[in-house]
Amino acid sequence: MVQLQSIYQKTARSARHGQGWHNFGAGKYGIDKWEEYWTYLYNDDEITWGPDPELTPLGKSQAQAINRCWAAEAPLGAPIKPDEMIWYVSPFTRTGQTLEESWGALLGRAPEVWEDWREVYGGHTCDKRSTRTILQKRFPSFKFEEGLTEEDELWKEDDRETDAHMQMRAQRAMDRLFGKDGAKETYISVTAHSAILRNLLAVLHHQAYPLATGEMIPVVVKATRLRANS
């Protein structure tokens, strides 16, 4: 027999990274040609988009627009203090840069880097991450989870991750957040990617909402922790 233990509610502020050079490339060539050919390469004669591309100037300005919004809300009591909020980010340069530009001086504690927040992996070169060493040098203030390997062991050139597997990852991340050793804060910031956030919304039975680059959506999540009677 299962007995109700407790109910928890958190607000997840889920943000997609700003425009990266791979997004620019998709616009340059058109989505059809991009998906059929260019996304499997690392560059053309003008730009490089893989692996692990950085933000474009537009991408940085998109993230800075979020920062201006939070800076305006902070004096009005927005719950973004270190004891109210915790920050998570995927292990990619574009998400790390987006988080830094979005929060700036408002960032009250070290963001935690979880691989479960990464983008769909395999095939597309933009979705292959940098080594752990490179990421730690780029983001020395971030807290990297212990299990993040040095090399990207998940990305395969000829094997693209499925939505079903991404939803398993999203569910695992939420189980971590709401578990006994999970986040104690009510407010959570997650800076990630379009596909993982799309699948997170599916796991939460939320209506579909495709985030544009540099866009953030708040989602209220209620979880019930159960325990079995002895």
N, C-alpha and C positions, 0 to 999 in steps of 0.2 A: 504494500500500500504506500502511496506517495502522499506526503503531507506538505502543504504550503509552508515555506520558510520565511521569505521576505520578498518585497517588491522594491525595485530600484528604477530610478528614472534619470536619464542623462540627456543632455543636448549636444549632439555632434555637429560641429561646424565643419562641413566637408567642402574642401576647396580643390578645384582642378588647377594644375600648374598654369602659368602664363604661357604665351606662345613660345614654343621651342623651334629650333631650326628645322626639325622634321615637319612641324606644322606649316612652316613657311614653304618647305619643299612641296608639300601636298598642294598648297595653294598655287605654287609656281607651275606645276605640271598637270594639275587637275586630279581629282580623287581617283578616277578610273586608272589613268596611267601610273599614278603613284602606287596604288595597290597592286597593280599587275607587274610592275617592273622596278621603279625607283626605290621603293621602300626596302628592297632586298640588297641594295648597294649601300655604301657608306658615304658617298659624296658625289658631286658632279664637278664641273670645272670652276664652280663659283663658291659653293658652300659645302660644309660637312655636317651630317646629321646623325652619324652613328660611329661608334656606340655612344650612348649616354650624352645626347646633345645638351648644350646650354640654352638659356633663354635668349631670345632675340631682344633688341632694344624695345620693341613693342611689348614683348612678354614681361620685361621688367616694369614698364610703365603700367601694365595691367595690374601687376601685384602691388605697385605703389599706390594705385587707386584704392585698393582694399585697406592699405595702411592709413590713408587719409580718413576713410570712413571710421575705422576703429579709434583713431586719434580724436575724432570729433565726439565719439560716443563715450570714451573713457571718463571725461569729467562729469558726464551725466549718470554715471553709476553702472556702466556696462560691466558685467561680471567677467573680467579678464585678468584679475590679479592672480599671482602664483598659487594662492591657497584656494582659488575658485576654478582654475582651469589648468589643463595639461595639454601639451602639444605633441602630436605624432606626425611623422613624415616618412615617405617611401625612400629607399636608398638610391635615389637618382639625383643627378646634378640639377635638373630643371625643377624638381620639387623642393630641393634644399634652397635653391636661389629664390624660389617663389615664397617659401616660408620666411626667409630672412627679409625680403623686400616687403612682404605683407605685414609683418609685425614689428620689425625694427626694434626701437627702444622699448616697445610695449611687451616684448618677449620677456616674460618674467622668470623663466627657468630653462634648463637645457631640454631641447626637443628630443624625443625618443625615436630612433630609427628602427622601423619594423619591416622586414622583407615581405610580410603578408600584404602590405599596402602597395606593393609594386604593380606596375602595369602588366597586362597580359604579355607573357613571354614566349619567345620563339619566332624565328623567321625574320621579322622586321628588325633591322639593325639598331634602330633608335631605342628599342626595348631591351637591349643588352646593357647591363649596368657596368660601371667602372669597378675596379678592385676596391676592396675594403680600405686598403692603404691610401689610395688616391682620394676616396671619399672622406676619410678622416683628416687628410691634409686640407681638403677644400672646406670642410665644416668642422673645425677643431672643437667648437663648443657643443656639438651634438653628442648625444649618448647613444652609441650603437649597441644593439642587442648582441648578446654573447654568441648566438648561433649564426650570425651573418658571416658567411665564408669569405675568404680572401678573393677567390675567383667567382665569377657568376656561373654556378653549377646548374642552374635551372634553364638558362637560355640555350636552345638547340636550333641550329640553322634550318632544319627541315621538320620541326615539330612545333606547331602552334598550340598554345594552351586553349582549352575549351571554356565556354561560359560556366559549365557545370563545375569545373575544377576551380574557377575563379570564385564562384559562390561558396565553395567549400573553404577557400582561403578567407573570404570575407566573414563567414560564420565563425571560423577559428579566431579571427581577430576580435570579433565581438564577444566571444566566449572568454577571451583573455581580459578584455576590458571590464566585463561584468563579473568575472570570477573572484574567488576569495582574495587573491593576491593582485587584483586588477586596480584600475584607477579609483581613487577615493573621491576625486573631484566630480562635480556635477556637470561641468562644461568641458568639452573635449574639442580640440582642433585637429583635423586630419587633412594634411596636404598630400594629394595623391594624383590620380590619373583618371581619364574618362571611363575606361572599361572597368576598372576595379570599382569605381564609385557607382557606375551603372549596375553592376552586379551586387554591390552592397545594398542599394535601394531595393533590388529584387529580393534579397534575403530578408530585408525588413518589411516586405510586403507594402512598400511605398509605391506611389504612382511613378511611372517612368518619368525621368527628367534628365535629358542630355545636357550636361554642363558645357558651356563654352569655355575656351581658354581664359584663365584668370577669373573664373566665376566661383562663388561660394554659395552653398545652400545649407540652412540649418535644419536638422532633423531631430525631433524629440523621440527618444527610444525608451520604452518601458520594458523591463525584464523581470521575470519572476523566477526566483531561485527556489528549487524544490529539493526535498530530501526524503529519503525512504525511511519509513518507520522500521524500527528494529523488531 
